[in-house]
Amino acid sequence: MTEQVEIKEGLDGVYITRSTICKVDGQQGKLYYRGYKIEDLAEKSSYEEVCFLLLYGKLPNKTELEDFNKKLKGERKISENLKMLIKGFSTANTLDVLRTAMSAISYDDNQPYSADETENIEKAIRIISKTPTIAAAIGRLKQGKEIIEPDDSLGHAENFLYMLIGSKPDKEKSKLMDVMFILHAEHSSNASTFATLVACSTLADIYAGVTAGMAALKGPLHGGADEAAIRMMREIGNPENTETYIEEALAGKRKIMGFGHRVYKTYDPRARILKTYLDKIKANSGEEINNFISISLRAEKMMIEKLGKSHGIWPNVDFFSGPLYLYLGIRIELFDTVFASARTVGWCSHVIEYWKNNKLFRPLEEYIGELDLGYTPIEERT
Ligand code: SDX
């Protein structure tokens, strides 16, 4: 008799480790980084401060933040080899290029793997700093434009926008970009962070882990959802068509991208924060973005009425980000590279924490195929 095994599909409800990095309260719709409320961090801190918090486990004092900023700025530039690599693939999918470049960054580190935490934090700083430079370069080349070098007078998020757009963003846009980086920085053991941990649990280096994270982020069920959501809004076209579109999509059992979450069974607090920015950008947005804003608000209302309380399907972080990215001048094909750029700190923080007590990930699967079949030589097979 075979042993009865319980399969937890998609590891639903399975705890893989203990962590002090991030708490997602899916019932109350609350999110904390190292114990700090996401709302406070989004309003009062900066992405650099959040990176320090996630990596070191505490908020920096003034001197610590200054030193940390200096280190981040010191790592922003990318090598000529890397630029050549990116140029060689300028027509490829942007996240594929970013992922390939992440692998390549490790070639510039003569000791990619280290068991030492301080050294791994240095590697994390390199990854956090260089990724937006690469993402911006990919964006520039995609439009046939020259790569722009980082500007050390600018903060992390505003420098990213500057390298992408080619002009220094105003205060309002810099703040919004910074908030979007903060909101995407970390989210416990989501699919890409888990992929990162799986890779690093073999004691592969941190660059390999982040590369695995980027690979897992790509799909529309995870980091690709914001792109899929804005493409849906484009398909809807006129805000008046929103309800009919949603009705038909649900009747056809199609998922509405940017809604639903494995952990949140209520409103994702990050989506709530992003929603407040829709109002702020309205007056300065053109017709297309304003249409997307109207569609997103109508879709949100209808989805909550239909599936919110009854099915626990609410807007997630990917639903309102599309119109905001477009407002910042970030084109659709770059959305997931921006998500990846912000998430590097989350992936790295988890690797560094997990390595304190590393255990190889090696789950089981229940084999349900046949056994002991007789081998037929190829000449005798029909
Ligand atoms: C991110 O995990 C993280 O933390 C990720 C993330 C992060 O910061 O790292 O928060 C970022 O990835 C956000 C999620 C982005 N993905 C999407 O927006 C894609 C659309 N949403 C889904 O496909 C879905 O909600 C998932 C994949 C996100 C989670 O789904 P589960 O837990 O695997 O559940 P499921 O797909 O099995 O759905 C359960 C039921 C199904 O209905 P029934 O078959 O039971 O009748 O809910 C329905 C689904 O059809 N459902 C939806 C829906 N999402 C789930 N129905 C319509 N529209 C949706 N979006």
Residues whose N, C-alpha, C, O or C-beta is under 5 A from the ligand:
A	BS01	SDX	H187 N190 A191 P220 L221 H222 G223 A225 R254 K255 I256 M257 G258 F259 G260 H261 R262 N316 D318
